[in-house]
Amino acid sequence: MQSRYPLLKKWTVEDHERLRAMAEAGRRPDEIAAELKRSEAAVRVRAWQYDIALRLVTQKRRP
């Protein structure tokens, strides 16, 4: 049977542990996403689902 969402990359235990370790080390969500080869949104959702605190990143205001 084919997956309902064939383009989604499943999270492995190793990916989850790397996410947790990088978040605890204070890495930014965009850095974590690049290293895990996932979108920043995917990293944020996974962190939210498992109550992993991510570093707060605010955008600079444009003049």
Summary of the structure (lengths in Angstrom):
residues: 63
radius of gyration: 13.5
end to end distance: 53.2
largest distance: 53.2
contacts: 119
relative contact order: 0.17
helix: 48%
strand: 0%
